[in-house]
Every structure is written in structure tokens, then in C-alpha cells.
Amino acid sequence: MVLSDCRTSAPVCIERMTMCRVMNVHWVPAAFTVTAAVLGISIWTWVWICRRRDNHIITAGPKSWPLLGSTLELTANLHRLYDWLTDYAMNFPTFEAKYIGFRLLFTVDPANVEYILKTNFSNYVKGPAAHEIQYDLLGDGIFNTDGEMWKLQRKSASLEFSSKMLRDYSADAFRKYALKLAMILQGQLAHNNNVANMQDMFMRMTFDSICEVGFGVEIGSLASSLPDVPFASAFDRSNALCASRYFDPFWKLKKRFNLGSEAKLKQDVRVLDDFTYGIIQKRRNLLNAHQDEVKSDLLSRFFFMAKENPELYTDKKLRDAILNFVIAGRDTTAVTLSWLFWLLAKNPSAEDKIVQELEEVERSHVGLSITDHNDGSDRLEKYSQLLTYDTLSKMHYLQAAITESLRLYPAVPLNGKTAVSDDILPDGNKVKRGNVINYVPYAMGRMQRLWGDDALDFKPERWLNKDGVFQPQSPFKFVAFQAGPRICLGKDSAYLQMKIAAATLLRFFKFELVAGYRIEYMVALTLLMSSPQGLPMAVHPRH
């Protein structure tokens, strides 16, 4: 019986044994795959933890996912990039965010900022990636170069900015166009309580000013008809499109095939090139025709220096110098004035103090008082004569208000450098060669640990001593103008133009915000207001 059962069941046993072998063969690669995956994840986790520990950053910054890093969170917050960075900076003075394989460091620690911009300056450069991203707009200009090329441009520009001829020429141009803007408001807007886009007005004023100071050319964008200026529009779009490249991993591909945003950028750069090369040629022809005449504009001075160093001032290099000068002298000043007037409209007590200071300075100049003049244009012109270096230097509250505006809304809200070699920051965080480390002026201006519990308040008084005299603070804490060897050469010129413009307008006009308009910033190279209307304000005569 038993033998019979065994013989009968033998095929079944063999089949079962065969099935078991087959199942075992199938399970081997599956088990190996699972084991390898678990081991791989474990190794990746261990390496990730070690790297975080090695860099002294354990939990700082947005969550990083394999391969993607923090890309999804960054992309979701791109429209509010600077506030997103501020949210993390509130808790972590230095943190990281990985963006599709790139490690980005961010810091709001003044000690780190000083180390990057001054102490170990040679180790932190613009870098090839930033140069490539901004090249179509800025070329090899001073804001987009490193090393010897930067040093040569810096030396030339420094000599010119320290020249009394250029300073006086700039002051005259700033007064001229501030007065022109005031007359446009007086003649077309204020009497009818019309609304003016003040960001556009400031852009026109600074554009006309910088073109006259820089190139000796009157552009006429601030004409009473407020004409469209293709160069200005193309420049604004190029600014934003170049900034978007930092967060677009496909921009090189789109550029190669001339698609989407890159096709638009190419068209705008062509407009910029036509304009700038045209100016260069006209200026050269004019100088050749009047060789004995000394011109004060910056382009003419460059032509003069080109006689000794022609290789430094080719048409391409002059083109780059022009566009770098425009972004420095137009956008930064215009956006600062826009945020200043927005803040003053929200803080009328601060505006009243500025007006009081303006009236006191006016009264102190016996024989130049404008109060007895009834004609509006005559009053404006008379007042413009008061705005000299001497009177402007006494406007401490106005300077404090401008500086406070820059603290909260810096014209350049984010700035990055690339590490040339491995390094350790003062706070102990390690930087690897090729890492990009960004300091964030927008976030630094909002840090309570730097500015106190009222850091988010607009408070010009924080910049005044007990006698009401303006007191600057560390440029590594207030970093709106950079610091160290790359500190802004045009800082004094920018303050001069902003004080002249603000003094002229606030003395004669009252500005109010228009209800229903939400003011937000644009993520670009400078902190432009992004609403289609820019900064709409109701303008009223001040009696």
C-alpha cells in the first residue's frame, strides 16, 4: 500500500519539486533587487546625513528629495522668492537648498557676508555660471566679470566717478530731470487729481538722466506726451528674462532652438544692441568733428581713455559698459524711489517730517525762499536752485528715509558668489568648490536679531543719532550697496539723485495710494514692482 502510494505520487512529487525550483529561481533576482534597493537607500541616507553633519547643517533649509532636491518647493514659491528665503532665514542664518543637482547656500549672517565680500574676497567670484546667464544683457561689463577684466573696469570707473567734472555734470542733470518730472505732474496730473504710475515716471526720469550723464544724449522719454521708448521696454523685459534663467534648467536648450522666453530675449537684446551701437557711433562722429571740445559724459571720457588703451574700449566693450551703467544708474534708483514713495504713503508721519525738513532748509536760505512766488513753474525752478550739495547734506531725515526704504526693499534683493576653492565660513559651515553662496539683503533687512523687534517697521529714526544726524551702519549688515572691493561706485551719485528727486516732488505734491491695487515685487535682477500699473498714485498739489 505504501509502496503503491509512493509510486503513484512520484510524478506529483517531481512536479512539486520542479515548481519549487522554478519559484526559487524566480525569487533570487527579486530578492537581490529588493536587497540592493534597501542597501542603496541606506547608503544614500547615510551619505546624506554625513554630508549634512559635515557641513554643520542638520535641519536648515527646505526639504531635499533625491534627484529633485528642493526644486518643487522652490518652484512653487518662485513668485515670492525673497519672502520664501526670509521665512527660512528667520530660523536659520545660513541654510541650503538643492536645485536639480546644484547646491545653493544662503546666508544672512553679517560675519559671513563680510568674509565673502571682503576678508576672503578672492575666493568668491561671480563665476562662469552667473556670467553665462547674464551675458546676453550685461556682456563682459563690470557687473558680470571677475579677475583682471573686472579690475581694469573698476579702476577706470573709479577714476571717473571721483572726478569733479562728472559729479557736477551729474548734479545738473539730476536737477534738470527732477524738475521736468515735477512740471509734468503739475501741468498734466495734479490739477485734475489724475493718477500717475510713479514707477514708470521714476524709470523715465532716471533713464533720461543716466543717458545724459553716461552718453551725453537726450532720450526724451520724460517728454510731456510720455512716449513709448523701445529701448527702455526691451531693457526691462531682458532684465526679467535673464533672472528667470537662474530657475529654468532648460534655458540653454530653448536658446539653442530659439524657443519661448529665449526667442523673446533675443529680440529684445537686438533692440538694445541697435540702440547702444547707434549711440557709440554718433558719439564717436561728434567727438571726431569737435576734437578740441571737452565733454563731461562718461562715454566721451571712455573714448578719451581709449586713445591710450584702444583694446580696452572696443565697440563691444563700450556696449557692455553702457548697459551695465544703465542697470546701475536707472533701475536701482528708480525702484528705490518707487518703494520710498509707497512706504511714505503708508507712513504719513514720516512724510510730514521730510516736508518739515525741506521747509526748514528752504527758510534757512535767505533770499532764495520760494514762498513769495505765485507762479508754479517759477516756484519749481526757484526751489531747484536750492538743491545744492550743501543743502542736500543737511537733509538728514530724508537720507534716513531713503536708507530705511533700501533696508526693507533693497534694489538688488539677492546676490550670489561662487566659491573658487573649499572653504569654511565664520559660522562653521563648509563651502565646497563650485558651490554658490548667496547673501540676501531683502531677508537681512527683516531680521529681528539684526534690527530689533521693530525690524518690519518703516522707521527712519533708527538711522539718526540723538541730535538727528544721519548715522550709517555696518555695510555688512546693511548690504544694499554691496561692500568690500566691489562696493557700489555710484552710491553717492544714487543718493544725490534720489534726494534731489524726492525733495523736489515731496515739497510740491502730496502722493496717495490708489485703493484696490496690490503692490508686489517682480523676481528680476532688481526689485521692480510687478503690477501692470507699477505704482499708481493719486497726485495732489501741496499747499
Secondary structure as UniProt FT lines:
FT   HELIX           2..54
FT   TURN            55..56
FT   TURN            66..68
FT   HELIX           71..76
FT   HELIX           78..80
FT   HELIX           81..89
FT   TURN            90..91
FT   STRAND          94..99
FT   TURN            100..101
FT   STRAND          102..107
FT   HELIX           110..114
FT   HELIX           115..119
FT   HELIX           121..123
FT   STRAND          124..125
FT   HELIX           127..138
FT   TURN            139..140
FT   HELIX           142..144
FT   HELIX           147..161
FT   HELIX           164..184
FT   HELIX           185..189
FT   HELIX           190..192
FT   STRAND          195..197
FT   HELIX           198..215
FT   TURN            221..222
FT   TURN            224..225
FT   HELIX           230..244
FT   HELIX           245..247
FT   TURN            249..250
FT   HELIX           251..256
FT   TURN            257..258
FT   HELIX           260..289
FT   TURN            290..292
FT   HELIX           298..306
FT   TURN            307..308
FT   HELIX           310..312
FT   HELIX           315..326
FT   HELIX           327..331
FT   HELIX           332..346
FT   HELIX           348..363
FT   TURN            366..367
FT   TURN            371..372
FT   HELIX           376..384
FT   TURN            385..386
FT   HELIX           389..393
FT   HELIX           396..408
FT   STRAND          415..419
FT   STRAND          423..424
FT   TURN            426..427
FT   STRAND          430..431
FT   TURN            433..434
FT   STRAND          436..439
FT   HELIX           441..444
FT   TURN            445..446
FT   HELIX           448..451
FT   TURN            453..456
FT   HELIX           460..463
FT   TURN            466..467
FT   TURN            475..477
FT   TURN            480..481
FT   HELIX           484..486
FT   TURN            489..490
FT   HELIX           491..508
FT   STRAND          509..513
FT   TURN            515..516
FT   TURN            532..533
FT   STRAND          536..541
//
